Amino acid sequence: MAALAPSDSLVKDDVDVKTEQAHIEHLDIRQNDLAGLKNVKDQEAAGYVDPTVLISDANNIRLRRKIHRRILPILCLGYLCQALDKGTLTSSSIMGWLEDVGAKGQDFSLTTTLLWCGIIIGEPVANQLVRRLSLRYILSGGIFIWSALIIGLGFSFNIHAVFGVRFLLGFTESVVGPCMLALMVQWYRIEEQPFVTSIWQAMLGTATGISALFAYGFYHIQNGKIHSWQWLHITVALISFVCSIIVFLFLPSSPTKARWATEEEKILFVERVRANNQGLKQKHWNTAQAREAFTDPFTLCLFALCVFNTLVVGGISTFSGLLITKAFGFSNLDAQLLSIPIGAMGVITFLTMGFCIRKTDQTCYTMIAFTIPNIVGTVVLLTVAPTSKTKGGLVVAFYVMQFFGACYPATLMLLARNSAGQTKKSITYAVTFIGWAGGNAISTQIFQSKWSPRYFNALYIHLALYGGFIITALLTRMLLARRNKKNIQGIEARKAAEGECYLENARAFEDLTDRQNPDFIYSL
């Protein structure tokens, strides 16, 4: 174990000890307890675990800023590329793409459904790859492959070819979510994760705005050898290709393999996430953890939250262009411009969600609060007829309905902060993302072509889904609060029994699940 000596300059400058004598005494008191820490099962953390190191607030800020500079841009780039890809057909649908590929009836909805079917099938594979292989290779390789597939999609003029490419895109993109969460858990503390999640999830709204700007510009390219929607696909593919190179060159496989960090900093990177009680990486399969993942009610709650959320958000985002043009009465060109504020609203709501959770430490209650604006907006669309005087108000109501989209990153916060044990996490992540993909796959089928242009029946279904989401969020909070009560009582009892010899989060790197680790505290 690479321990920091009291004479090291890093300890003198950065580690919060009063004096060298106090630091040595701190070690002596826990000498017997430290013997148990040899049972480190986390393969990435092994050799860098030192629970005697105390990190000052000033040093923690320095480390966090360094991580922000090196890791947060990678998180943002990866999610931006995925979001840009998903938005290409939404923008293309009002750029002549439907006519050029011969799409009819439910074909447009089916292209989205097949994308999510690819993700559903890919998620179990992706999560096991994330558990066993380097995040650097998985994420950069996935982005590179789908950049090539986007080029193929841009030159597909047969709807059946489009179906096949969209399925492959979904399968490839399934690596993104697991990689994002794995990076967050490896690098960020529990209390930092809401802010970080809101930042990289806000790239979804950023991508919507960028895609709308691209579409507006390329829409003016008419009568050329390359159609306007093809230019959109080519541009998005080039952006993804460049991002894949950036990820490959600059993303470290783990905190202990960061070339830009000193050996002492690697120890501090590991120890600063000790309180997460989630470890860094463990490649070996654990059957007991797998069994726990499938039988844990929390896994089912996460699955249900994602399904309820994406059944609404997936349909709204895919049909946003058609709603603005056919339901509200705007032109195709106006629709491209009106889609830009949708992206801005996405960014605002995601950041607001992260801020509220960080300030209140109440994820479930915040999600419920963010559901209310969507209920109001849906009622407005159902009750206000589109006229020249009301269509502006209908667009505003549609903008307000972007709040519910922020409940998905909040669900990811619940997932990332409350799952432990590498095998269990890989399964819980997979089940959650399958729920996310499954809801998105079905969501477009709720918008039946026979219900156009205002899709009343789809909106009524959405109202029922909001109710299901609220009930599930309340049940999830009750479940986690009950577990916390039991764990906190156990921690207090051990503190009283062990006195000064009590070592907090001593089993953080033993690859225990959240249910197995008596020190685990759930985020509500």
C-alpha positions in Angstrom: 0.0 0.0 0.0 1.4 3.3 -1.0 1.0 5.3 2.2 2.0 8.9 2.6 4.9 9.6 5.0 4.6 12.5 7.4 7.6 14.1 5.7 6.1 14.1 2.2 5.7 17.6 0.8 2.1 16.7 -0.2 1.2 15.8 3.3 2.7 19.1 4.6 0.9 21.2 2.0 -2.3 19.4 1.4 -3.2 16.8 4.0 -5.1 18.1 7.0 -3.0 17.1 10.0 -2.2 19.4 12.9 1.3 18.2 13.5 3.5 15.3 12.5 3.2 13.8 16.0 -0.6 13.9 15.8 -0.5 12.2 12.5 1.7 9.4 13.8 -0.5 9.0 16.8 -3.5 8.7 14.5 -1.7 5.8 12.8 -0.8 4.1 16.1 -4.3 4.2 17.5 -5.7 2.3 14.5 -2.8 0.0 13.9 -4.8 -3.1 14.7 -7.8 -1.9 12.7 -5.6 -1.2 9.7 -4.8 -4.9 9.4 -8.3 -5.5 8.2 -7.9 -3.1 5.4 -5.6 -5.6 3.5 -8.9 -7.2 2.4 -9.1 -4.7 -0.5 -10.9 -6.5 -3.3 -11.2 -3.5 -5.6 -8.6 -4.1 -8.3 -8.2 -0.5 -9.4 -7.9 0.8 -5.8 -5.4 -1.8 -4.7 -2.1 -0.2 -3.8 -3.6 3.2 -3.4 -5.8 2.8 -0.3 -4.7 4.7 2.8 -7.5 5.5 5.3 -5.1 7.5 7.5 -5.0 10.3 5.0 -7.2 13.2 5.8 -7.9 15.7 3.0 -8.4 19.3 3.9 -11.2 21.4 2.4 -8.7 23.5 0.5 -7.0 20.4 -1.0 -10.3 18.8 -1.8 -11.3 21.9 -3.8 -7.9 21.7 -5.6 -8.4 18.1 -6.5 -12.0 18.6 -7.5 -11.0 21.4 -9.9 -8.4 19.2 -11.4 -11.0 16.5 -12.0 -13.4 19.0 -13.4 -10.8 20.1 -15.9 -9.9 16.6 -17.0 -13.0 14.5 -16.6 -16.1 16.7 -16.9 -15.4 17.8 -20.5 -15.2 14.1 -21.5 -18.5 13.4 -19.8 -20.1 16.4 -21.7 -18.6 15.5 -25.0 -19.7 11.8 -24.8 -23.3 12.7 -24.0 -23.4 15.6 -26.4 -22.5 13.2 -29.3 -25.1 10.7 -28.3 -27.8 13.4 -28.0 -26.9 15.0 -31.3 -27.2 11.6 -33.0 -30.6 11.0 -31.5 -31.9 14.4 -32.7 -30.9 14.0 -36.3 -34.1 12.3 -37.5 -36.3 14.6 -35.4 -34.9 17.6 -37.3 -34.8 15.7 -40.6 -38.5 14.8 -40.4 -39.4 18.3 -41.4 -36.5 18.7 -43.9 -37.9 16.4 -46.6 -36.3 13.2 -45.2 -39.7 11.4 -44.8 -40.4 11.8 -48.5 -36.9 11.0 -49.7 -36.7 7.6 -47.9 -40.3 6.7 -48.6 -41.5 6.7 -45.0 -45.2 6.1 -44.6 -47.7 5.6 -41.7 -45.9 4.5 -38.5 -42.5 4.2 -40.2 -41.1 7.4 -38.6 -42.2 6.1 -35.1 -40.6 2.7 -36.0 -37.2 4.2 -36.7 -37.2 5.5 -33.1 -38.5 2.3 -31.7 -35.8 0.3 -33.4 -33.1 2.6 -32.1 -34.2 1.9 -28.5 -34.6 -1.8 -29.2 -30.9 -1.8 -30.1 -30.1 -0.1 -26.8 -32.3 -2.6 -24.9 -30.3 -5.5 -26.4 -27.0 -3.7 -26.0 -27.3 -2.7 -22.4 -26.6 -6.0 -20.7 -23.5 -6.4 -23.0 -22.4 -2.8 -22.4 -22.6 -3.0 -18.6 -20.5 -6.2 -18.5 -18.0 -4.6 -20.8 -17.8 -1.6 -18.5 -17.3 -3.9 -15.5 -14.4 -5.7 -17.1 -12.7 -3.4 -19.7 -11.2 0.1 -19.8 -13.7 2.9 -19.9 -11.4 4.8 -22.3 -11.6 2.1 -25.0 -15.3 1.4 -24.6 -16.4 5.0 -24.8 -14.1 6.2 -27.5 -14.7 3.0 -29.6 -18.5 3.4 -29.3 -18.4 7.0 -30.4 -16.2 6.1 -33.3 -18.4 3.3 -34.5 -21.6 5.3 -34.4 -20.0 8.2 -36.2 -19.6 5.8 -39.2 -23.2 4.6 -38.8 -24.5 8.2 -38.9 -22.7 8.6 -42.3 -24.4 5.4 -43.4 -27.8 6.8 -42.2 -27.2 10.0 -44.1 -26.9 8.1 -47.4 -29.7 5.6 -46.9 -32.6 6.2 -49.2 -34.5 3.0 -48.4 -36.6 3.0 -45.3 -35.7 -0.7 -44.5 -32.0 0.2 -44.6 -32.8 3.1 -42.2 -34.4 0.6 -39.9 -31.3 -1.6 -39.8 -28.9 1.3 -39.3 -31.0 2.8 -36.5 -31.0 -0.6 -34.6 -27.2 -0.8 -34.9 -26.9 2.8 -33.7 -28.9 2.0 -30.6 -26.8 -1.1 -29.9 -23.6 0.9 -30.2 -24.9 3.9 -28.1 -25.8 1.6 -25.2 -22.3 2.0 -23.8 -22.7 5.7 -23.1 -25.0 5.6 -20.0 -23.0 2.9 -18.1 -19.7 4.7 -19.0 -21.0 8.1 -17.7 -22.2 6.6 -14.4 -19.0 4.6 -13.9 -16.9 7.7 -14.4 -18.9 9.7 -12.0 -18.7 7.0 -9.2 -14.9 6.7 -9.8 -14.1 10.4 -9.7 -16.8 12.2 -7.7 -18.1 12.2 -4.1 -21.8 11.5 -3.5 -22.5 15.2 -2.7 -20.8 16.3 -5.9 -22.7 14.0 -8.2 -26.0 16.0 -8.6 -24.1 19.0 -9.9 -21.9 16.8 -12.3 -24.9 14.8 -13.5 -26.9 18.0 -14.2 -24.0 19.4 -16.2 -23.5 16.4 -18.6 -27.2 15.7 -18.8 -27.7 19.3 -19.8 -25.9 18.4 -23.0 -29.2 16.9 -24.2 -30.7 20.3 -24.2 -27.5 21.8 -25.7 -27.7 19.2 -28.5 -31.3 20.0 -29.2 -30.4 23.7 -29.7 -27.3 22.9 -31.8 -29.3 20.4 -34.0 -32.0 23.0 -34.5 -29.4 25.6 -35.6 -27.8 23.2 -38.0 -31.2 22.2 -39.3 -32.2 25.9 -39.8 -29.0 26.6 -41.7 -29.0 23.4 -43.8 -32.8 23.8 -44.6 -31.8 26.7 -46.9 -29.7 24.3 -49.1 -32.2 23.3 -51.8 -31.8 21.6 -55.2 -28.2 20.5 -54.5 -26.7 17.0 -55.1 -26.7 16.5 -51.4 -30.0 17.0 -49.6 -30.2 19.4 -46.6 -30.9 16.5 -44.2 -27.8 14.7 -45.5 -25.6 17.7 -44.6 -27.0 17.5 -41.1 -26.0 13.8 -40.8 -22.6 14.4 -42.2 -21.9 17.3 -39.8 -23.0 15.3 -36.7 -20.9 12.3 -37.9 -17.8 14.5 -38.2 -18.4 16.0 -34.7 -18.7 12.5 -33.2 -15.5 11.3 -35.0 -13.5 14.1 -33.6 -14.9 13.5 -30.1 -14.0 9.8 -30.3 -10.3 10.8 -30.8 -10.4 13.3 -27.9 -11.9 10.7 -25.6 -9.3 8.1 -26.6 -6.4 10.5 -26.1 -7.4 12.2 -22.8 -9.7 9.9 -20.8 -7.8 7.9 -18.2 -9.0 4.3 -17.5 -9.3 5.0 -13.8 -8.1 7.5 -11.2 -5.1 5.3 -10.4 -4.1 5.3 -14.1 -4.3 9.0 -14.8 -1.0 10.0 -16.5 -1.5 13.6 -15.4 -1.7 12.8 -11.7 1.2 12.1 -9.3 1.3 8.9 -7.2 0.3 10.9 -4.1 -2.6 12.5 -5.9 -3.8 9.0 -7.0 -4.0 8.0 -3.4 -6.0 11.2 -2.6 -8.3 10.5 -5.6 -9.1 7.1 -4.2 -9.5 8.2 -0.6 -11.8 11.2 -1.5 -14.4 8.8 -2.8 -14.1 6.3 0.2 -17.3 7.7 1.8 -19.2 6.7 -1.4 -18.8 3.1 -0.3 -18.9 2.0 -3.9 -15.3 1.3 -4.9 -13.7 1.8 -8.3 -13.7 -1.4 -10.3 -13.9 -5.2 -9.8 -13.8 -7.5 -12.8 -14.8 -10.8 -11.1 -18.4 -11.9 -11.3 -20.2 -12.3 -7.9 -23.3 -14.6 -8.1 -24.6 -13.4 -4.7 -24.5 -9.8 -5.8 -26.3 -10.7 -9.0 -29.1 -12.5 -7.1 -29.4 -9.4 -4.8 -29.7 -7.1 -7.8 -32.6 -9.0 -9.3 -34.4 -9.3 -6.0 -33.9 -5.8 -4.6 -37.1 -3.8 -4.8 -35.0 -0.7 -5.4 -34.0 -2.1 -8.8 -37.7 -2.4 -9.8 -38.3 1.2 -8.6 -35.6 2.5 -10.8 -36.9 0.6 -13.8 -40.4 1.9 -13.2 -39.3 5.5 -12.8 -37.4 5.3 -16.1 -40.3 3.7 -17.9 -42.8 6.3 -16.7 -40.5 9.2 -17.5 -39.4 8.1 -21.0 -42.9 7.0 -22.1 -43.7 10.7 -21.9 -40.4 12.4 -22.8 -39.5 10.2 -25.7 -42.7 10.9 -27.5 -42.7 14.6 -26.8 -39.1 15.0 -28.1 -39.6 12.9 -31.2 -42.8 14.5 -32.2 -41.9 18.1 -31.2 -41.4 19.3 -34.7 -44.7 17.8 -35.9 -46.6 19.1 -33.0 -45.3 22.7 -33.6 -46.1 22.5 -37.3 -49.3 20.5 -37.5 -50.9 20.9 -34.1 -50.0 24.5 -33.4 -50.0 25.8 -37.0 -46.4 27.1 -37.5 -44.3 26.7 -40.7 -41.5 24.2 -41.1 -38.9 27.0 -41.0 -40.5 28.6 -37.9 -40.5 25.1 -36.3 -36.7 24.9 -36.6 -36.3 28.2 -34.8 -38.9 27.4 -32.2 -37.0 24.2 -31.4 -34.0 26.2 -30.1 -35.7 27.3 -26.9 -36.7 23.7 -26.3 -33.0 23.0 -26.0 -32.4 26.0 -23.8 -35.3 24.9 -21.5 -33.6 21.5 -21.3 -30.4 23.0 -20.1 -32.2 25.3 -17.6 -34.3 22.5 -16.1 -31.4 20.0 -15.8 -29.2 22.6 -14.1 -32.1 23.7 -11.8 -32.8 20.1 -10.9 -29.2 19.5 -9.9 -29.1 22.7 -7.9 -32.3 21.9 -6.0 -31.1 18.4 -5.2 -27.7 19.6 -4.0 -29.3 22.3 -1.8 -32.2 20.2 -0.4 -30.6 16.7 -0.6 -34.1 15.5 -1.5 -34.1 13.8 -4.9 -37.5 12.1 -4.9 -39.4 15.2 -3.7 -37.6 17.3 -6.2 -38.6 14.9 -9.0 -42.3 15.1 -7.9 -42.1 18.9 -8.0 -40.7 18.9 -11.5 -43.6 16.7 -12.6 -46.2 19.4 -11.8 -45.4 21.8 -14.7 -45.8 19.0 -17.2 -49.3 18.2 -15.9 -50.2 21.9 -16.2 -48.8 22.1 -19.7 -50.6 18.9 -20.9 -53.9 20.2 -19.6 -53.3 23.4 -21.6 -52.7 21.5 -24.8 -55.8 19.5 -24.2 -58.1 22.4 -23.5 -56.9 25.3 -25.7 -57.7 25.2 -29.4 -54.9 26.4 -31.8 -55.7 29.7 -33.4 -53.6 32.6 -34.6 -54.0 34.2 -31.1 -53.4 31.1 -29.0 -50.6 29.2 -30.9 -48.0 31.3 -29.2 -49.4 30.3 -25.8 -49.5 26.7 -26.9 -45.8 26.8 -27.7 -45.1 28.3 -24.2 -47.0 25.5 -22.6 -45.0 23.0 -24.7 -41.8 24.7 -23.4 -43.0 24.3 -19.8 -43.5 20.6 -20.5 -39.7 20.2 -20.7 -39.4 20.1 -16.9 -40.3 16.4 -16.7 -37.2 15.6 -18.8 -35.0 16.6 -15.9 -36.5 13.8 -13.8 -34.4 11.3 -15.8 -31.0 12.6 -14.7 -32.4 12.8 -11.2 -33.3 9.0 -11.5 -29.7 8.5 -12.6 -28.5 10.3 -9.5 -30.6 7.8 -7.4 -29.0 5.0 -9.3 -25.4 6.2 -9.1 -25.6 7.2 -5.4 -27.5 4.2 -4.0 -25.9 1.2 -5.8 -22.8 -0.6 -4.6 -21.0 -3.9 -5.4 -19.5 -4.1 -8.9 -21.6 -7.0 -10.1 -24.8 -5.7 -8.5 -24.1 -2.3 -10.0 -23.6 -3.7 -13.5 -27.0 -5.5 -13.3 -28.9 -2.6 -11.7 -27.5 -0.2 -14.2 -28.5 -2.5 -17.1 -32.0 -3.0 -15.7 -32.4 0.8 -15.3 -31.1 1.6 -18.8 -33.3 -1.1 -20.2 -36.3 0.6 -18.6 -35.1 3.9 -20.1 -34.7 2.5 -23.5 -37.9 0.4 -23.3 -39.9 3.5 -22.4 -38.4 5.4 -25.2 -39.0 2.6 -27.7 -42.7 2.4 -26.8 -43.2 6.2 -26.4 -43.5 7.0 -30.1 -46.1 4.3 -30.5 -48.4 6.3 -28.2 -48.5 9.0 -30.8 -50.6 7.1 -33.4 -50.9 8.8 -36.8 -54.7 8.4 -36.7 -54.7 10.7 -33.6 -52.9 13.5 -35.4 -52.6 16.5 -35.5 -53.3 17.2 -31.8 -52.8 13.7 -30.4 -55.4 14.1 -27.6 -55.4 10.4 -26.7 -51.6 10.4 -26.3 -51.8 13.4 -24.0 -54.4 11.6 -21.8 -52.1 8.6 -21.5 -49.4 11.0 -20.4 -51.5 12.3 -17.6 -51.9 8.8 -16.2 -48.1 8.2 -16.6 -47.4 11.3 -14.5 -49.5 9.8 -11.7 -47.6 6.5 -11.9 -44.3 8.4 -11.7 -45.3 10.4 -8.6 -46.5 7.2 -6.8 -43.3 5.3 -7.6 -41.1 8.2 -6.5 -42.9 8.3 -3.1 -42.5 4.5 -2.7 -38.8 4.7 -3.6 -38.2 7.3 -0.9 -40.0 5.3 1.7 -37.9 2.2 0.9 -34.6 4.0 1.1 -35.5 6.0 4.3 -36.4 2.7 6.1 -33.0 1.2 5.1 -31.2 4.4 6.3 -32.9 4.2 9.7 -31.6 0.7 10.3 -28.0 1.5 9.0 -27.7 4.7 11.0 -28.7 2.9 14.2 -26.0 0.3 13.6 -23.4 3.0 12.9 -24.2 4.8 16.1 -24.0 1.5 18.1 -20.6 0.7 16.6 -19.3 4.2 17.4 -20.4 3.9 21.0 -18.8 0.4 21.3 -15.5 1.1 19.6 -14.9 4.7 20.7 -11.8 6.3 19.2 -10.9 3.1 17.4 -14.0 3.4 15.2 -12.9 3.8 11.5 -15.5 5.3 9.2 -16.3 3.5 5.9 -13.6 0.9 6.7 -15.1 -1.6 4.2 -15.5 0.8 1.3 -13.1 -1.1 -1.1 -14.2 -4.7 -0.2 -16.7 -4.8 -3.1 -19.7 -5.0 -0.9 -23.2 -4.2 -2.0 -25.2 -1.4 -0.5 -27.2 -4.0 1.4 -24.1 -5.9 2.6 -22.2 -2.8 3.8 -23.4 -1.7 7.2 -21.9 1.8 6.7 -23.9 2.5 3.5 -26.2 5.6 3.7 -28.7 6.0 0.9 -29.5 9.3 -0.7 -33.2 10.1 -0.7 
